[in-house]
């Protein structure tokens, strides 16, 4: 007897299929299981790698030695998921989604055996893939991307067996600067080759210049406004250098830190909608647009930017876990939404903290917004208190309304997490004038009497008033 997805035998279980065993996928599976027991909902999850529910963000700190053991980055093992009646199948890759037939084709990574699994509800959490440029020699031994725990282990294996101590990091975004720190901690001579004029393209160039200066002061050789054209190898086939148009940089190990793209080839082949940045498009419930029984979350989706009202791709574990919670609640019979993001991120290289939220200047121009900017210098604590460290805060506000548009912070200990104040203000749609009276905590060990965020807000409010006159 043919039966549609809505015509089920009385008492039959629904089946939820999850593609991807990391943050978004397993958060969705776990939340759905909390709301619906195994007698009501069967959950089958497929993960092509060796690990589930791990922190990719922690890999640079494991490589650098701050995190001593790989397993500390694993939040929940496959066995722990299975103990909660989630059928997590490792080393199993989904290679096709048949939307009309409500089924997925899976392949055992080890044996190559294939089979079909039907679903009533589907969650796509395929994540993102590292950008690996098409260059001569890029696949040579000693060249590493860093996205999974397997990648991190392969890099550590290389570091432990390579006799030389010269490392080149290609790219100076979050991954690049964090890996530069990790390699410095490992005792390597580090060169960072960056396409941009300054590191950290998520900052405006004037703030990126502060990062450049600090990294150079830590002994990292910065090569900006340069593009790698090839990876050179020695007689043994291993990497020996990277080349740009102008120079060669010796390397015993190369780390690619160029960034990631949404892993959506599988979804696109199934005819599911993707946006301008290559990520799947969903509604506020994280349901894939136009498909009632398919959800998506994590690094493979685009999300709403609450400042501009446009879609963006922002691959962060914080978002992925929230997406999973929303999806699991909806699949489990509850109701939840993910309203969007303001683009908050924080990182560090050695003792330099780097943070941003909202728009850069070029983002504001692209959105057609008129704006003012201010930059202030302050300290993390009262200037007379021991340990007070300098920080620079840049703030953008809309010219006519004074609405906060963005904040960037570069400084030492105590600087980075101040960006959270701005993130809350952005989410609330506050003006810089309103921010000047925020009741922030004060004591000399924690802040000057005027917190740096308040100082920047006061200066921005003055700039807004001046621009209106």
N, C-alpha and C positions, 0 to 999 in steps of 0.2 A: 504494500500500500504506500503510495506517495504521500508525504506529509510535509507541510510547510513548517517554517520555524515557529510559527504561532500555534500550530496544531500539534499538541504534545499529548501523549498518553497521560492519563491521570496519575499523579504521583511521580512522574518522570523528572529527573534532575535536568536543569539547564547546565550547559557547559560554557565556561569562560576560558578562552585561549588567550594567553599573553605571549607576545613576541618580545623577548628581551628580559634578562634576569637581573638587571641592576636596579637603580634607584626608583625610577618611575614605574617600571613594570612590576617589581615585587612589592612596592608600596601599595599599588592598586590591588594586587592579589591579596595582600595581607588585610587591607581594609575591607575588601569584599568578603573575605572569610570571617572577619569579626561580625559582620552584619548578617551573613547567611551561612548556615552550617553546611557540612558536607552532604547531608541528606537532601538539601535543596539545590546546592550549586557545586558542580564539579569544576575544579580549577586545574588547568594544564598550562604550564609555562615552559617555553623553549629558550635555551641559552646556548649560544655556539661556543662560548669560552669555557675556561676551567673554573671560574669564580662567579659567585653571585653576591649581590648587595654589597659592593665594595666602594671605597672612597677613592675615585680617580684623583680628586683634588689633593689627596695626601701623598701621592706618589713622589713628587719632588722632595718631600720631607723624609720619606723613607730612603730614597736614593742618597740624600745628603746626610743621613745618619741621625736626624732628630727623632725619627720614629724607628726604633731598633728592629722591629719584626714586621714582616709583611702581613701576618694574620691580624695585627692590630687594626688594619685598614678594612677588615671584613666585618660588616655589621651583623650579618646573619648568613650562616653556611647553608648549602643545599639541604643538608640533613635536618637543620632546624626548620627550614621551610616545609620539608616533607612531614615533619612531626606535627605540623599544623594543618595537615590534609591539603597541602598544595603539591601537586604532582609536577615537580620541577625536574625537567630533563636536560641535563648538561651535555655539552658537546653535540648539540642538535640544532641545526640551522634551518630556519624557515626560508625556503627558496621561491615560494610562489603563494600569493593570496588570490583565491578564487572567490570574488565578492558575490557573484551570482549563485554559486553553489554553497556559499557559507562554509568554506573549508580552506585549510592551508596545506601546502605540500612541504614536508620536512625531510631533511637529509641528515643521517648520522655522519658526523664529521670524520670519525675514525674508519667506518666500514664503507661509507658511500651509499648505504641502503636508504631507499626513499619510501615514503608512505604518505597517505592523506589523513588529516584529522579534521573533523567537522567542528563547527562552533555555533553557539547561539549568540554569544557576545565576544567581541574581539578587542583586545588592547594592543596597540602598536607602540612599542617603547624601544625602538632600534638604535636610539642614541645618535651620536655624531662620529664621523671618521676624521682622523688627522689629515690635514692637507699635506700631501707628499708630492713635491714638484717633480715633473718629468725632466730629469737631468741625467747626463752621462755619469755613471758610477754611483747613483743614489742608492742602489741596492747592494752596495759592497758591504762586506763584514765590517762592523765598527760604526755603521750609520744607524741611528736609532730614532724611531718615533716613540712617544710616550703617551699612551692612552689607556692601557689596561695593566693589570698586575703582571701579566705575562711580559708586556713590554718593559716594565720596570725591572723584572727579574733578569731579562736578557741584557739590559743596560748594566746592571750590577755585575753580571757575569763578565761582561767585557771589561769593566773597570777593575775587576779583581785579577784579570789575566793579562791585561795590556801593560807592557813595560813602560811606555812613554807616559808623560804627564801633561800632554797638551790637548785641550778640548776646544772645539768650536761649536757654538750654539747658533743655529740659523733661525733668526726671528727674535724680536724683542718685545713681544706681547707678554701676557701673564705667564704662559708656559715657559717662554724663553728666559725671562728674568728669574723665575723660580728655579729653573734648571741651572742657570748660571750660578746662583747661590749654592745649589746642591753640589755642583762640581768644585766650586771654591772650597766648600767645607771638606771635600774629599782630597784637597791638596793639589788640584789641577791648576795649570795656567789656562785661563779662560779668555777666549775671544768671542764676542757676540757680533754677528754680521746681520745688519738690519736694513731692510729696504727703505724705511722711513728716514726722515731727516733727524728724528729724535726717537728714543725708545718709548714704548707704551703709547701706541697710537690711539688708545682709548682716552688719553688725556689731550688737552690742547698742547701745541708745541712748546709754549712757554713753560708749562708745568713738566712736560717731558724732558725739557732741558735740565731741570733740577735733578731728575732721575739719572740722566746721562752723567752729570757732574758727580753725583754720589757713587754711581757704579764705577766710574773711572778712579775715584778716590779709594775704592775697595780693592783696586788692582785688576779690575776687569778691563780688558782692551775693547773699546767700543768702535765699531766700524759702521757708521751710519751712511745712509743714502747710497747703499751698495747692494747689488743683487748677485747671489751665487749663480754661476753659470755651469759649473761642473764639479764633480767630486773626483779627485785624483787618487789613484791607487798605486801601491808599490808592487814589487815583483811577486809578493805573496798574495796579491789580490785584495789586501786589506786597505782601508782608507789611509792616506798619508797626508792629505791636504784638501782644502776647498779653494776654488778659484772664483774670482770675480773678473770683471773686464780689466781691472787695473792691477790686481795683485793675487798672490797665493798666500794662504794662511795654513801653516803646518797643523796637522791634527792627528792624534792617535785615537780619538773618538769624536764623533759628530752627533749632536742631538738636534733633531728637527723640532722647532717650537714655533711653527708658522700659524697655527690655529687649526680650527676644525670646520667641517661642513655638515649639515644635517644628513643622516643616513636614511635617505628616502627613496632609493632606487626601487626597492621592493614595492613600496606603496604607490609610486608613480606608475610602475608597470601594471598595477591593478586598477589604474584609472582614478586613484584618490587625489583630491585637490591639494596642490602645493602653492605656496606664495612666491613672491619675488625673490626671497632669500633661500628658496629651496626647501623650506620646512612645511610640514603638513599644516593645513588650516583647520581650526576647530572652533566651536562656539564656546560660550562661557562655561559650559559643563564639561569641556574637553572632549566633546563628541565630534568626530570628523564631520565636517559640513556635508550635508546631504545624505548621511548614512546613519540611520537610527541605532544600529547595533555595533558600531565601530567607534572606539575612542583612541586617542593618541596623547602622549605626554612625554616630557623630558626633552633631551637635546634634539629630537627629530621634529619638533613643532616650532611654529612661529607664535609669538604672543603679542598682546596689545601693549603698546607703550602708552602709559597713562598721561605722559606729558604732551606727546604730539598727536595721540589718537591713531597712530599708524602701527602696522605689524612689524615686529623685529625678531631676529633670531638671537637669543641670549642663552648660550649653553652653560648652565650652572646647576650644581647638585641641589642647591636650595630650592630652585624652581621645580626640578624633577620630582623631588619628594612631595612637594605640595600638589603637583599635577596628579601624582599617584593617589594621594589621599582623596582628591576630588573625584577622580575616576572611580576608585573603589567604592566611595560613598554612593555614587550614582548607579553603578552596576549592582551594588548590594541592596538597592531599594530606597536609599535615602536621597538627599538632594544637597548638592554643594556646587559652588562655582569658583572659578579662578578669574578674578577681574582684570589682572594685568600686572605690569611691572613698571618700575621707574629706572631700571638699569643700574642697580647698585652693585659695586664690586670692590673688593679690597685685596691687596696682595702685599708682599714685602720682598726685598732683596737685602739680605744680611739684616742690618738694623734699621733700614729705611722702609717706612710704611707708605703705601701708595693706595689712595682710595678715590672713588668717583661715584656720582649718582646723577641721574638726569642727563641733560644735554651738554655736549661740547659746543663751541662756537659754530663749527661747521654744521653740526646737527640743527642748531637753531636757524641758521641761514637756509639750510635745505628745507626746513619746515615753513619757511616764509615768515619767521618771527623777527620782529625788531627787538633788540635787547641791549642792556648795558652790562658791563663786566667790571668787577673790582677784585683786587688781589691784596691780601693783608699778610703781614708777618706777625706771628705771636709765639707763645710757648705753651707746652702741655700742662704746666703747673704754674703757680705763682713764681715770678721771676726770682724771688729771694729764696725759694724752697729748693733744697738739694735735688738734683736730678731733672730740673726743668730743661726741656729739650725744645729746639726751635721747630716751627712748622709753618708752612705756607698754605693759605686757603684762598681759592679762587671761587667766585660766586657769579652766576649769571641770573639776571632777572628780566622779565618782559618790560620793555620800555614804557608802555602806556599804563599797564595795570599794576606793575610791580610784582607780578606772580613769579615765584621762584621757578627757575628753569633748570638749574644744575649747580653742582658743587664738586670741586676737585681739591684733594688734600695730599700734600707730600710733606712728610716730617719723620721725626724719630719716635721713640716709644710714647704711646698715648695719643698719636695723631689719627691713625687709621679708622678706629671705630667711631670717631666723632662724626663720620659720614652718615651714621644711622640717624642722627638728629635731622639732617637734611632729607634723608629718605622718607622719614615720617612726614616732614613738612611738605614734600613734593606730593606724596600720596594724598594728603589732606587738601592740596590745592592752596596752600598758604601763600601770602605775599611776604616779601622781605620785611615790610613794615610790621606785620603781625609777628614775625619771628623775633624781632628785637625785644619783645617782652616775654619770651618763653621763660618759664620758671625752671631753669636748669640747676642741677646740683652744684654747689660750690664749697670747696675747702682748699686751702693752699696745696695740699698734696695731690689734688686732682685737677685743678684748673686755676687760671687767673680769675680775679673777681669778675671780669668780663670774659666769658668763654670765647675762644677764637671764632666759633660759629656766630655768636652774637655780634662780635666786632665786625665780621664780614657783612652780616645782615644790616647793621647800622650804616655801614659805608655804602652798601647797595641801595638802601632806602634813600639815602641822600642823593645818590646818582640818579635814581628814578625821578625824584622831585626836580632835580636840576634839568633833566632832559625834557621835562614837561613845560618848563618856563621859557 
